[in-house]
């Protein structure tokens, strides 16, 4: 039972990690774009 729960959390945690990584990347790109526009 515990192993099943750990496997489930490991899988969902990985997916959340990927989504968080994508979100952080897009946020970073937006900040970079905003900063470059502000610098002009």
mmCIF entry with sequence, helices, sheets and N, C-alpha, C, O atoms, coordinates in Angstrom:
data_MODEL
# 
_entry.id   MODEL 
# 
_entity.id                         1 
_entity.type                       polymer 
_entity.pdbx_number_of_molecules   1 
# 
_entity_poly.entity_id                      1 
_entity_poly.type                           'polypeptide(L)' 
_entity_poly.nstd_linkage                   no 
_entity_poly.nstd_monomer                   no 
_entity_poly.pdbx_seq_one_letter_code       
;(UNK)(UNK)(UNK)(UNK)(UNK)(UNK)(UNK)(UNK)(UNK)(UNK)(UNK)(UNK)(UNK)(UNK)(UNK)(UNK)
(UNK)(UNK)(UNK)(UNK)(UNK)(UNK)(UNK)(UNK)(UNK)(UNK)(UNK)(UNK)(UNK)(UNK)(UNK)(UNK)
(UNK)(UNK)(UNK)(UNK)(UNK)(UNK)(UNK)(UNK)
;
_entity_poly.pdbx_seq_one_letter_code_can   XXXXXXXXXXXXXXXXXXXXXXXXXXXXXXXXXXXXXXXX 
_entity_poly.pdbx_strand_id                 A 
# 
loop_
_entity_poly_seq.entity_id 
_entity_poly_seq.num 
_entity_poly_seq.mon_id 
_entity_poly_seq.hetero 
1 1  UNK n 
1 2  UNK n 
1 3  UNK n 
1 4  UNK n 
1 5  UNK n 
1 6  UNK n 
1 7  UNK n 
1 8  UNK n 
1 9  UNK n 
1 10 UNK n 
1 11 UNK n 
1 12 UNK n 
1 13 UNK n 
1 14 UNK n 
1 15 UNK n 
1 16 UNK n 
1 17 UNK n 
1 18 UNK n 
1 19 UNK n 
1 20 UNK n 
1 21 UNK n 
1 22 UNK n 
1 23 UNK n 
1 24 UNK n 
1 25 UNK n 
1 26 UNK n 
1 27 UNK n 
1 28 UNK n 
1 29 UNK n 
1 30 UNK n 
1 31 UNK n 
1 32 UNK n 
1 33 UNK n 
1 34 UNK n 
1 35 UNK n 
1 36 UNK n 
1 37 UNK n 
1 38 UNK n 
1 39 UNK n 
1 40 UNK n 
# 
_struct_asym.id          A 
_struct_asym.entity_id   1 
# 
_struct_conf.conf_type_id            HELX_P 
_struct_conf.id                      HELX_P1 
_struct_conf.pdbx_PDB_helix_id       AA1 
_struct_conf.beg_label_comp_id       UNK 
_struct_conf.beg_label_asym_id       A 
_struct_conf.beg_label_seq_id        2 
_struct_conf.pdbx_beg_PDB_ins_code   ? 
_struct_conf.end_label_comp_id       UNK 
_struct_conf.end_label_asym_id       A 
_struct_conf.end_label_seq_id        39 
_struct_conf.pdbx_end_PDB_ins_code   ? 
_struct_conf.beg_auth_comp_id        UNK 
_struct_conf.beg_auth_asym_id        A 
_struct_conf.beg_auth_seq_id         2 
_struct_conf.end_auth_comp_id        UNK 
_struct_conf.end_auth_asym_id        A 
_struct_conf.end_auth_seq_id         39 
_struct_conf.pdbx_PDB_helix_class    1 
_struct_conf.details                 ? 
_struct_conf.pdbx_PDB_helix_length   38 
# 
_struct_conf_type.id          HELX_P 
_struct_conf_type.criteria    ? 
_struct_conf_type.reference   ? 
# 
loop_
_atom_site.group_PDB 
_atom_site.id 
_atom_site.type_symbol 
_atom_site.label_atom_id 
_atom_site.label_alt_id 
_atom_site.label_comp_id 
_atom_site.label_asym_id 
_atom_site.label_entity_id 
_atom_site.label_seq_id 
_atom_site.pdbx_PDB_ins_code 
_atom_site.Cartn_x 
_atom_site.Cartn_y 
_atom_site.Cartn_z 
_atom_site.occupancy 
_atom_site.B_iso_or_equiv 
_atom_site.pdbx_formal_charge 
_atom_site.auth_seq_id 
_atom_site.auth_comp_id 
_atom_site.auth_asym_id 
_atom_site.auth_atom_id 
_atom_site.pdbx_PDB_model_num 
ATOM 1   N N  . UNK A 1 1  ? 0.838  -1.206 0.000   1.00 0.00 ? 1  UNK A N  1 
ATOM 2   C CA . UNK A 1 1  ? 0.000  0.000  0.000   1.00 0.00 ? 1  UNK A CA 1 
ATOM 3   C C  . UNK A 1 1  ? 0.875  1.258  0.000   1.00 0.00 ? 1  UNK A C  1 
ATOM 4   O O  . UNK A 1 1  ? 0.668  2.168  -0.802  1.00 0.00 ? 1  UNK A O  1 
ATOM 5   N N  . UNK A 1 2  ? 1.843  1.296  0.899   1.00 0.00 ? 2  UNK A N  1 
ATOM 6   C CA . UNK A 1 2  ? 2.705  2.476  1.001   1.00 0.00 ? 2  UNK A CA 1 
ATOM 7   C C  . UNK A 1 2  ? 3.499  2.674  -0.289  1.00 0.00 ? 2  UNK A C  1 
ATOM 8   O O  . UNK A 1 2  ? 3.669  3.799  -0.759  1.00 0.00 ? 2  UNK A O  1 
ATOM 9   N N  . UNK A 1 3  ? 3.982  1.564  -0.855  1.00 0.00 ? 3  UNK A N  1 
ATOM 10  C CA . UNK A 1 3  ? 4.749  1.678  -2.096  1.00 0.00 ? 3  UNK A CA 1 
ATOM 11  C C  . UNK A 1 3  ? 3.881  2.226  -3.217  1.00 0.00 ? 3  UNK A C  1 
ATOM 12  O O  . UNK A 1 3  ? 4.347  3.014  -4.041  1.00 0.00 ? 3  UNK A O  1 
ATOM 13  N N  . UNK A 1 4  ? 2.620  1.812  -3.248  1.00 0.00 ? 4  UNK A N  1 
ATOM 14  C CA . UNK A 1 4  ? 1.704  2.305  -4.282  1.00 0.00 ? 4  UNK A CA 1 
ATOM 15  C C  . UNK A 1 4  ? 1.503  3.804  -4.134  1.00 0.00 ? 4  UNK A C  1 
ATOM 16  O O  . UNK A 1 4  ? 1.513  4.539  -5.122  1.00 0.00 ? 4  UNK A O  1 
ATOM 17  N N  . UNK A 1 5  ? 1.320  4.255  -2.898  1.00 0.00 ? 5  UNK A N  1 
ATOM 18  C CA . UNK A 1 5  ? 1.132  5.687  -2.642  1.00 0.00 ? 5  UNK A CA 1 
ATOM 19  C C  . UNK A 1 5  ? 2.380  6.461  -3.040  1.00 0.00 ? 5  UNK A C  1 
ATOM 20  O O  . UNK A 1 5  ? 2.288  7.521  -3.658  1.00 0.00 ? 5  UNK A O  1 
ATOM 21  N N  . UNK A 1 6  ? 3.553  5.928  -2.684  1.00 0.00 ? 6  UNK A N  1 
ATOM 22  C CA . UNK A 1 6  ? 4.806  6.597  -3.029  1.00 0.00 ? 6  UNK A CA 1 
ATOM 23  C C  . UNK A 1 6  ? 4.977  6.680  -4.536  1.00 0.00 ? 6  UNK A C  1 
ATOM 24  O O  . UNK A 1 6  ? 5.440  7.696  -5.055  1.00 0.00 ? 6  UNK A O  1 
ATOM 25  N N  . UNK A 1 7  ? 4.605  5.611  -5.249  1.00 0.00 ? 7  UNK A N  1 
ATOM 26  C CA . UNK A 1 7  ? 4.715  5.605  -6.703  1.00 0.00 ? 7  UNK A CA 1 
ATOM 27  C C  . UNK A 1 7  ? 3.777  6.645  -7.307  1.00 0.00 ? 7  UNK A C  1 
ATOM 28  O O  . UNK A 1 7  ? 4.136  7.356  -8.246  1.00 0.00 ? 7  UNK A O  1 
ATOM 29  N N  . UNK A 1 8  ? 2.567  6.721  -6.750  1.00 0.00 ? 8  UNK A N  1 
ATOM 30  C CA . UNK A 1 8  ? 1.590  7.696  -7.242  1.00 0.00 ? 8  UNK A CA 1 
ATOM 31  C C  . UNK A 1 8  ? 2.092  9.123  -7.028  1.00 0.00 ? 8  UNK A C  1 
ATOM 32  O O  . UNK A 1 8  ? 2.045  9.949  -7.939  1.00 0.00 ? 8  UNK A O  1 
ATOM 33  N N  . UNK A 1 9  ? 2.577  9.406  -5.805  1.00 0.00 ? 9  UNK A N  1 
ATOM 34  C CA . UNK A 1 9  ? 3.063  10.750 -5.503  1.00 0.00 ? 9  UNK A CA 1 
ATOM 35  C C  . UNK A 1 9  ? 4.300  11.072 -6.315  1.00 0.00 ? 9  UNK A C  1 
ATOM 36  O O  . UNK A 1 9  ? 4.501  12.216 -6.723  1.00 0.00 ? 9  UNK A O  1 
ATOM 37  N N  . UNK A 1 10 ? 5.135  10.062 -6.552  1.00 0.00 ? 10 UNK A N  1 
ATOM 38  C CA . UNK A 1 10 ? 6.335  10.286 -7.354  1.00 0.00 ? 10 UNK A CA 1 
ATOM 39  C C  . UNK A 1 10 ? 5.955  10.697 -8.764  1.00 0.00 ? 10 UNK A C  1 
ATOM 40  O O  . UNK A 1 10 ? 6.563  11.597 -9.343  1.00 0.00 ? 10 UNK A O  1 
ATOM 41  N N  . UNK A 1 11 ? 4.945  10.033 -9.317  1.00 0.00 ? 11 UNK A N  1 
ATOM 42  C CA . UNK A 1 11 ? 4.520  10.322 -10.688 1.00 0.00 ? 11 UNK A CA 1 
ATOM 43  C C  . UNK A 1 11 ? 3.874  11.707 -10.766 1.00 0.00 ? 11 UNK A C  1 
ATOM 44  O O  . UNK A 1 11 ? 4.227  12.508 -11.632 1.00 0.00 ? 11 UNK A O  1 
ATOM 45  N N  . UNK A 1 12 ? 2.928  11.991 -9.864  1.00 0.00 ? 12 UNK A N  1 
ATOM 46  C CA . UNK A 1 12 ? 2.239  13.281 -9.894  1.00 0.00 ? 12 UNK A CA 1 
ATOM 47  C C  . UNK A 1 12 ? 3.220  14.398 -9.550  1.00 0.00 ? 12 UNK A C  1 
ATOM 48  O O  . UNK A 1 12 ? 3.118  15.505 -10.081 1.00 0.00 ? 12 UNK A O  1 
ATOM 49  N N  . UNK A 1 13 ? 4.169  14.107 -8.664  1.00 0.00 ? 13 UNK A N  1 
ATOM 50  C CA . UNK A 1 13 ? 5.166  15.109 -8.303  1.00 0.00 ? 13 UNK A CA 1 
ATOM 51  C C  . UNK A 1 13 ? 6.036  15.449 -9.496  1.00 0.00 ? 13 UNK A C  1 
ATOM 52  O O  . UNK A 1 13 ? 6.409  16.606 -9.691  1.00 0.00 ? 13 UNK A O  1 
ATOM 53  N N  . UNK A 1 14 ? 6.362  14.438 -10.298 1.00 0.00 ? 14 UNK A N  1 
ATOM 54  C CA . UNK A 1 14 ? 7.181  14.663 -11.491 1.00 0.00 ? 14 UNK A CA 1 
ATOM 55  C C  . UNK A 1 14 ? 6.434  15.545 -12.480 1.00 0.00 ? 14 UNK A C  1 
ATOM 56  O O  . UNK A 1 14 ? 7.010  16.463 -13.063 1.00 0.00 ? 14 UNK A O  1 
ATOM 57  N N  . UNK A 1 15 ? 5.149  15.262 -12.667 1.00 0.00 ? 15 UNK A N  1 
ATOM 58  C CA . UNK A 1 15 ? 4.325  16.049 -13.592 1.00 0.00 ? 15 UNK A CA 1 
ATOM 59  C C  . UNK A 1 15 ? 4.233  17.493 -13.105 1.00 0.00 ? 15 UNK A C  1 
ATOM 60  O O  . UNK A 1 15 ? 4.354  18.428 -13.896 1.00 0.00 ? 15 UNK A O  1 
ATOM 61  N N  . UNK A 1 16 ? 4.019  17.669 -11.810 1.00 0.00 ? 16 UNK A N  1 
ATOM 62  C CA . UNK A 1 16 ? 3.944  19.020 -11.249 1.00 0.00 ? 16 UNK A CA 1 
ATOM 63  C C  . UNK A 1 16 ? 5.276  19.728 -11.414 1.00 0.00 ? 16 UNK A C  1 
ATOM 64  O O  . UNK A 1 16 ? 5.324  20.931 -11.672 1.00 0.00 ? 16 UNK A O  1 
ATOM 65  N N  . UNK A 1 17 ? 6.367  18.966 -11.262 1.00 0.00 ? 17 UNK A N  1 
ATOM 66  C CA . UNK A 1 17 ? 7.696  19.550 -11.431 1.00 0.00 ? 17 UNK A CA 1 
ATOM 67  C C  . UNK A 1 17 ? 7.900  20.046 -12.850 1.00 0.00 ? 17 UNK A C  1 
ATOM 68  O O  . UNK A 1 17 ? 8.462  21.120 -13.068 1.00 0.00 ? 17 UNK A O  1 
ATOM 69  N N  . UNK A 1 18 ? 7.439  19.258 -13.818 1.00 0.00 ? 18 UNK A N  1 
ATOM 70  C CA . UNK A 1 18 ? 7.567  19.647 -15.227 1.00 0.00 ? 18 UNK A CA 1 
ATOM 71  C C  . UNK A 1 18 ? 6.735  20.892 -15.505 1.00 0.00 ? 18 UNK A C  1 
ATOM 72  O O  . UNK A 1 18 ? 7.196  21.824 -16.164 1.00 0.00 ? 18 UNK A O  1 
ATOM 73  N N  . UNK A 1 19 ? 5.497  20.899 -14.995 1.00 0.00 ? 19 UNK A N  1 
ATOM 74  C CA . UNK A 1 19 ? 4.619  22.054 -15.200 1.00 0.00 ? 19 UNK A CA 1 
ATOM 75  C C  . UNK A 1 19 ? 5.201  23.293 -14.526 1.00 0.00 ? 19 UNK A C  1 
ATOM 76  O O  . UNK A 1 19 ? 5.155  24.391 -15.080 1.00 0.00 ? 19 UNK A O  1 
ATOM 77  N N  . UNK A 1 20 ? 5.746  23.108 -13.331 1.00 0.00 ? 20 UNK A N  1 
ATOM 78  C CA . UNK A 1 20 ? 6.345  24.233 -12.617 1.00 0.00 ? 20 UNK A CA 1 
ATOM 79  C C  . UNK A 1 20 ? 7.551  24.755 -13.385 1.00 0.00 ? 20 UNK A C  1 
ATOM 80  O O  . UNK A 1 20 ? 7.777  25.963 -13.452 1.00 0.00 ? 20 UNK A O  1 
ATOM 81  N N  . UNK A 1 21 ? 8.325  23.838 -13.968 1.00 0.00 ? 21 UNK A N  1 
ATOM 82  C CA . UNK A 1 21 ? 9.482  24.243 -14.761 1.00 0.00 ? 21 UNK A CA 1 
ATOM 83  C C  . UNK A 1 21 ? 9.060  25.044 -15.977 1.00 0.00 ? 21 UNK A C  1 
ATOM 84  O O  . UNK A 1 21 ? 9.683  26.052 -16.312 1.00 0.00 ? 21 UNK A O  1 
ATOM 85  N N  . UNK A 1 22 ? 7.995  24.595 -16.641 1.00 0.00 ? 22 UNK A N  1 
ATOM 86  C CA . UNK A 1 22 ? 7.494  25.312 -17.815 1.00 0.00 ? 22 UNK A CA 1 
ATOM 87  C C  . UNK A 1 22 ? 6.964  26.678 -17.411 1.00 0.00 ? 22 UNK A C  1 
ATOM 88  O O  . UNK A 1 22 ? 7.203  27.671 -18.097 1.00 0.00 ? 22 UNK A O  1 
ATOM 89  N N  . UNK A 1 23 ? 6.245  26.727 -16.296 1.00 0.00 ? 23 UNK A N  1 
ATOM 90  C CA . UNK A 1 23 ? 5.694  27.988 -15.815 1.00 0.00 ? 23 UNK A CA 1 
ATOM 91  C C  . UNK A 1 23 ? 6.803  28.960 -15.448 1.00 0.00 ? 23 UNK A C  1 
ATOM 92  O O  . UNK A 1 23 ? 6.716  30.151 -15.747 1.00 0.00 ? 23 UNK A O  1 
ATOM 93  N N  . UNK A 1 24 ? 7.853  28.450 -14.795 1.00 0.00 ? 24 UNK A N  1 
ATOM 94  C CA . UNK A 1 24 ? 8.969  29.306 -14.410 1.00 0.00 ? 24 UNK A CA 1 
ATOM 95  C C  . UNK A 1 24 ? 9.678  29.828 -15.651 1.00 0.00 ? 24 UNK A C  1 
ATOM 96  O O  . UNK A 1 24 ? 10.102 30.983 -15.689 1.00 0.00 ? 24 UNK A O  1 
ATOM 97  N N  . UNK A 1 25 ? 9.805  28.984 -16.662 1.00 0.00 ? 25 UNK A N  1 
ATOM 98  C CA . UNK A 1 25 ? 10.471 29.390 -17.899 1.00 0.00 ? 25 UNK A CA 1 
ATOM 99  C C  . UNK A 1 25 ? 9.685  30.487 -18.593 1.00 0.00 ? 25 UNK A C  1 
ATOM 100 O O  . UNK A 1 25 ? 10.260 31.485 -19.027 1.00 0.00 ? 25 UNK A O  1 
ATOM 101 N N  . UNK A 1 26 ? 8.363  30.308 -18.702 1.00 0.00 ? 26 UNK A N  1 
ATOM 102 C CA . UNK A 1 26 ? 7.537  31.316 -19.374 1.00 0.00 ? 26 UNK A CA 1 
ATOM 103 C C  . UNK A 1 26 ? 7.528  32.616 -18.573 1.00 0.00 ? 26 UNK A C  1 
ATOM 104 O O  . UNK A 1 26 ? 7.538  33.702 -19.154 1.00 0.00 ? 26 UNK A O  1 
ATOM 105 N N  . UNK A 1 27 ? 7.509  32.513 -17.246 1.00 0.00 ? 27 UNK A N  1 
ATOM 106 C CA . UNK A 1 27 ? 7.541  33.709 -16.403 1.00 0.00 ? 27 UNK A CA 1 
ATOM 107 C C  . UNK A 1 27 ? 8.862  34.434 -16.593 1.00 0.00 ? 27 UNK A C  1 
ATOM 108 O O  . UNK A 1 27 ? 8.897  35.661 -16.687 1.00 0.00 ? 27 UNK A O  1 
ATOM 109 N N  . UNK A 1 28 ? 9.953  33.671 -16.649 1.00 0.00 ? 28 UNK A N  1 
ATOM 110 C CA . UNK A 1 28 ? 11.277 34.262 -16.854 1.00 0.00 ? 28 UNK A CA 1 
ATOM 111 C C  . UNK A 1 28 ? 11.344 34.966 -18.204 1.00 0.00 ? 28 UNK A C  1 
ATOM 112 O O  . UNK A 1 28 ? 11.909 36.054 -18.315 1.00 0.00 ? 28 UNK A O  1 
ATOM 113 N N  . UNK A 1 29 ? 10.767 34.342 -19.230 1.00 0.00 ? 29 UNK A N  1 
ATOM 114 C CA . UNK A 1 29 ? 10.762 34.952 -20.563 1.00 0.00 ? 29 UNK A CA 1 
ATOM 115 C C  . UNK A 1 29 ? 9.946  36.239 -20.568 1.00 0.00 ? 29 UNK A C  1 
ATOM 116 O O  . UNK A 1 29 ? 10.335 37.223 -21.197 1.00 0.00 ? 29 UNK A O  1 
ATOM 117 N N  . UNK A 1 30 ? 8.816  36.230 -19.865 1.00 0.00 ? 30 UNK A N  1 
ATOM 118 C CA . UNK A 1 30 ? 7.985  37.435 -19.789 1.00 0.00 ? 30 UNK A CA 1 
ATOM 119 C C  . UNK A 1 30 ? 8.732  38.556 -19.082 1.00 0.00 ? 30 UNK A C  1 
ATOM 120 O O  . UNK A 1 30 ? 8.696  39.708 -19.516 1.00 0.00 ? 30 UNK A O  1 
ATOM 121 N N  . UNK A 1 31 ? 9.416  38.211 -17.978 1.00 0.00 ? 31 UNK A N  1 
ATOM 122 C CA . UNK A 1 31 ? 10.176 39.219 -17.242 1.00 0.00 ? 31 UNK A CA 1 
ATOM 123 C C  . UNK A 1 31 ? 11.303 39.768 -18.102 1.00 0.00 ? 31 UNK A C  1 
ATOM 124 O O  . UNK A 1 31 ? 11.561 40.971 -18.104 1.00 0.00 ? 31 UNK A O  1 
ATOM 125 N N  . UNK A 1 32 ? 11.973 38.883 -18.834 1.00 0.00 ? 32 UNK A N  1 
ATOM 126 C CA . UNK A 1 32 ? 13.068 39.308 -19.704 1.00 0.00 ? 32 UNK A CA 1 
ATOM 127 C C  . UNK A 1 32 ? 12.547 40.229 -20.796 1.00 0.00 ? 32 UNK A C  1 
ATOM 128 O O  . UNK A 1 32 ? 13.154 41.258 -21.092 1.00 0.00 ? 32 UNK A O  1 
ATOM 129 N N  . UNK A 1 33 ? 11.425 39.856 -21.391 1.00 0.00 ? 33 UNK A N  1 
ATOM 130 C CA . UNK A 1 33 ? 10.813 40.666 -22.446 1.00 0.00 ? 33 UNK A CA 1 
ATOM 131 C C  . UNK A 1 33 ? 10.402 42.030 -21.894 1.00 0.00 ? 33 UNK A C  1 
ATOM 132 O O  . UNK A 1 33 ? 10.645 43.063 -22.517 1.00 0.00 ? 33 UNK A O  1 
ATOM 133 N N  . UNK A 1 34 ? 9.774  42.017 -20.717 1.00 0.00 ? 34 UNK A N  1 
ATOM 134 C CA . UNK A 1 34 ? 9.330  43.257 -20.075 1.00 0.00 ? 34 UNK A CA 1 
ATOM 135 C C  . UNK A 1 34 ? 10.524 44.151 -19.754 1.00 0.00 ? 34 UNK A C  1 
ATOM 136 O O  . UNK A 1 34 ? 10.478 45.363 -19.964 1.00 0.00 ? 34 UNK A O  1 
ATOM 137 N N  . UNK A 1 35 ? 11.593 43.542 -19.243 1.00 0.00 ? 35 UNK A N  1 
ATOM 138 C CA . UNK A 1 35 ? 12.791 44.304 -18.886 1.00 0.00 ? 35 UNK A CA 1 
ATOM 139 C C  . UNK A 1 35 ? 13.428 44.911 -20.128 1.00 0.00 ? 35 UNK A C  1 
ATOM 140 O O  . UNK A 1 35 ? 13.863 46.062 -20.098 1.00 0.00 ? 35 UNK A O  1 
ATOM 141 N N  . UNK A 1 36 ? 13.487 44.157 -21.211 1.00 0.00 ? 36 UNK A N  1 
ATOM 142 C CA . UNK A 1 36 ? 14.100 44.668 -22.435 1.00 0.00 ? 36 UNK A CA 1 
ATOM 143 C C  . UNK A 1 36 ? 13.247 45.781 -23.039 1.00 0.00 ? 36 UNK A C  1 
ATOM 144 O O  . UNK A 1 36 ? 13.783 46.736 -23.602 1.00 0.00 ? 36 UNK A O  1 
ATOM 145 N N  . UNK A 1 37 ? 11.918 45.663 -22.926 1.00 0.00 ? 37 UNK A N  1 
ATOM 146 C CA . UNK A 1 37 ? 11.041 46.719 -23.436 1.00 0.00 ? 37 UNK A CA 1 
ATOM 147 C C  . UNK A 1 37 ? 11.170 47.975 -22.584 1.00 0.00 ? 37 UNK A C  1 
ATOM 148 O O  . UNK A 1 37 ? 11.132 49.091 -23.103 1.00 0.00 ? 37 UNK A O  1 
ATOM 149 N N  . UNK A 1 38 ? 11.324 47.791 -21.277 1.00 0.00 ? 38 UNK A N  1 
ATOM 150 C CA . UNK A 1 38 ? 11.441 48.927 -20.369 1.00 0.00 ? 38 UNK A CA 1 
ATOM 151 C C  . UNK A 1 38 ? 12.774 49.637 -20.570 1.00 0.00 ? 38 UNK A C  1 
ATOM 152 O O  . UNK A 1 38 ? 12.878 50.847 -20.369 1.00 0.00 ? 38 UNK A O  1 
ATOM 153 N N  . UNK A 1 39 ? 13.792 48.880 -20.968 1.00 0.00 ? 39 UNK A N  1 
ATOM 154 C CA . UNK A 1 39 ? 15.130 49.447 -21.124 1.00 0.00 ? 39 UNK A CA 1 
ATOM 155 C C  . UNK A 1 39 ? 15.213 50.324 -22.367 1.00 0.00 ? 39 UNK A C  1 
ATOM 156 O O  . UNK A 1 39 ? 16.065 51.208 -22.450 1.00 0.00 ? 39 UNK A O  1 
ATOM 157 N N  . UNK A 1 40 ? 14.342 50.086 -23.319 1.00 0.00 ? 40 UNK A N  1 
ATOM 158 C CA . UNK A 1 40 ? 14.387 50.848 -24.574 1.00 0.00 ? 40 UNK A CA 1 
ATOM 159 C C  . UNK A 1 40 ? 13.957 52.297 -24.340 1.00 0.00 ? 40 UNK A C  1 
ATOM 160 O O  . UNK A 1 40 ? 13.930 53.092 -25.279 1.00 0.00 ? 40 UNK A O  1 
# 
